[in-house]
Amino acid sequence: MLASQGHAETTEALLTSWLEPWRSALLEQSASVQYYPTIMAPMVDNISRLNWVAEQLYRRCTATLTL
């Protein structure tokens, strides 16, 4: 059983759709909320790395499956 807390298969479109409704709140700097530009600046690279992790997770999980 593969269980994770989060979304390793995240795409740029998906992350953007989650963030846009909260954009104004994320533009207010706070110690407890990540700042919108800090999230967006490395987003493409971060998603690429996260998708690599997802591929490894799913490959390992499915390697033991039999039909």
N, C-alpha and C positions, 0 to 999 in steps of 0.2 A: 504494500500500500504506500503510495506516495502522497505525502501531505506537506503542504507548505502554507505559510502565512504570508500572503502577498500574491503578486501576479508576475511570475517570471516571464510570461509570454506577452508582456506589455508591448504595445506599438505606440508610435508617436501620435497617431490620431486618437487612440484611446486615452492616453495620458492627457493630451490637450483637451479632450472632451470632459475629463474629470476636473481639470484645473480652471478652465475658462469661467464657469459659474462662480468660482471663488476668487477670481483675479483681483478684484478690488480689495478684498480682505487680506490677500497675500501681498499686497503692495504696502501694507502698513508693517513697518519693521517691529519685530517683537522677539523676545528671548524664547518664546514657546511656539512660534510659528515660522516655518521656513519661508524666506522672502522669495517672491515670484521670480525675479531675475536670477536668483541663485539656483532655482530649480530649472529654469528654461535654458540658461547658457550652455550647460553640458548635456542637455537632454538627448540629443542624437547619439552622442558617444556612449552615454550611460545606457540607453536602450539597446544599442548594439551589443554591449557587454552583457547586459541582462539576458538578451535573447540567446547569446552563446551559452550562458549558464542554464537557461531553460532547455536548450537542445541537449546538453549533457545530462540533465536530470531525467528528461523523458527518454533518452536513449538508454540510460542505465535501467530505468524502471521497465521499459518494454523489452529489454534484452532477456528477461526471465519469463516472458509470457509465452504460452504455447496455445495453439489453436486445435 
